[in-house]
Amino acid sequence: MVEDIRFSGTTMRLLAALLESPRGWQYGYDLSRRTGLKSGTLYPILMRLTERDWLEAKWEFDDESGRPRHVYRLTAEGLGRARAMERKRDASIPRFAPQPAR
């Protein structure tokens, strides 16, 4: 697997949203709403993650409109790597001990 994914704050925000339902299929529009990412930012990240086998994508028809829409979900490898990145990020956040009352 190519390891040149840039783990910017936006990529980490998207991975966190995908980890909320790691094996469920998720619409790009719903991911955009939940992460606050605009389509010009979101879809290039989704494409890069798909190209690198972190995500799988497929077309699904919307029940209401009948229009085809892309849906995404983490692959097994992507799930493991996303969880590892989340743990690595959490470990790098400084923890401050509570200050005693004066």
Long-range contacts (C-beta under 8 A, 24 or more apart in sequence): 1-52, 1-53, 1-77, 2-52, 4-52, 5-48, 5-49, 5-52, 5-54, 7-85, 7-89, 10-35, 10-37, 10-41, 10-45, 11-45, 11-49, 12-85, 12-86, 12-89, 13-37, 14-42, 14-45, 14-46, 14-49, 15-82, 15-85, 15-86, 16-86, 18-55, 18-72, 18-73, 18-74, 18-82, 19-74, 19-79, 19-82, 19-83, 19-86, 22-73, 22-74, 22-79, 22-82, 23-73, 23-74, 23-79, 24-73, 25-58, 25-60, 25-71, 25-72, 25-73, 26-71, 26-72, 26-73, 27-69, 27-70, 27-71, 27-72, 28-69, 28-70, 28-71, 28-72, 29-69, 31-72, 46-70, 46-72, 49-78, 53-77, 53-78, 54-78, 54-81, 54-82
